[in-house]
Amino acid sequence: MKKHILFLLFIVIAASINAQVDSKYLQGAVPEVDGKIIFSKTIKVNNTISDDKIFDLMNKWAQENYASPTNPKQRILLSNAADKTIACKGEKDIIFKKSALSLDKTTMAYQLILQIESGKCLATIKNIKYDYYDKGSNKDFYAAEEMISDKVALNGEKLNRYYDKFRTNTIDSINGIFNSIDIYLNGVKRREGAAEAEAQRTATAAQTATASAIPLIPLTASSPIETQSIETSTAANVSTLPGFRRIAADKIPGNIIKLLSDATLITSGSGENVNVMTASWGGLGVFWEKPVAFCFLGAQRYSITTMDKGDTYTISFYTEAYNDALQYCGSTSGRNEDKIKGSGLTPIITPSGATAFAEAWMIFECKKMIAQPLSQEAIADKNSDAAKKWNGKELHKMYIGEILNVWVK
């Protein structure tokens, strides 16, 4: 009897899990307009930049994704700066099933329209077709309306066999395109919990009620870190900066190699003696049982002066919308002018007293642990290209910093 009950319970649980998995592919997941399947999503740009700049960014995104010589079937059909419209023809191979003896796949072709208006990007995907060989049919090309519409692919609260693979893979592929655009414009996002969201709304409301004009916005942790304490007078009695929240160092999103190849700034110093520079050499790890970030500064860089004088610094990451500001920070010396003011970015003060910028989508707040100049004697492979390039030259200085806080939007 117990075996029968357990067996029935297993069936109920399995059915429930399948229902949960399938729910996002059911009624309403494939939108139709006048009998045509058209997917669309409006992506708001979180940072305040002009529509012209958003168009330039999306045009670059389209070039990178739809104008590659390795895939001549994908191409940009239209790029009109006047009405801020971009049209692309895309193709994607979808593998349904693969084994040593068989391959079940299709090629999905589609048209992508990007329209920029009022700080938003409206992405529309339509004219979806599948190149698919089916022994039981006399044709090789099928429109989406024949394969993934509610009428064809749904049977009540279930997906119809055969059509299910087209519907689920198409929805996942379309969402992948929309997410790619969102991440390109706004950076990587993390889902916040319901309690965290409510706390954020409460903090925002409280700050709005008592806000006053201040040149630097303080940032503080919403809850204490168990393994460390930050002793700083600036960290007390301040509220969380709206739009930022703290995550653990082992939950840092993205690939650090990719992150450092994008838009990154190191800001060091304190008081009026603060400088900012672009960064490209560094990484993450563990040192003395602490999560750490390490970076390398050129021996002649002015930032070494402010790094050596201060105890804390920040490493911050930006979307491509701020490339102009980062190019300025990377091409101008802090010896000659105030780069904080010249960058046009909005400085904020972190709990440790270090400076970062409100426009960043992620900030590492670091406390200096090790500052060590590299020497020619330390180069292990004397015959490497790098050793030959730097032979006789003054090498970089390495900094290892404990990650006190990681702030993300």
Secondary structure, 3 states (H helix, E strand, C coil): CHHHHHHHHHHHHHHHHHHHHHHHHCCCCCCEECCEECEEEEEECCCCCCHHHHHHHHHHHHHHHHCCCCCCCCEEEEEECCCCEEEEEEEEEEEEEECCCCEEEEEEEEEEEEEEECCEEEEEEEEEEEECCCCCCCCCEEEHHHHCCHHHHEECCEECCCHHHHHHHHHHHHHHHHHHHHHHHHCCCCCCCHHHHHHHHHHHHHHHHHCCCCCCEECCCCCCCCCCCCCCHHHCCCCCCCCCEEECHHHCCCCHHHHHHCEEEEEEEECCEEEEEECCCEEEEEECCEEEEEEEECCCCCHHHHHHHCCEEEEEEECHHHHHHHHHHHHCCCCCCCHHHHCCCCEEECCCCCEEECCCCEEEEEEEEEEEECCHHHCCCCCCHHHHHCCCCCCCEEEEEEEEEEEEC
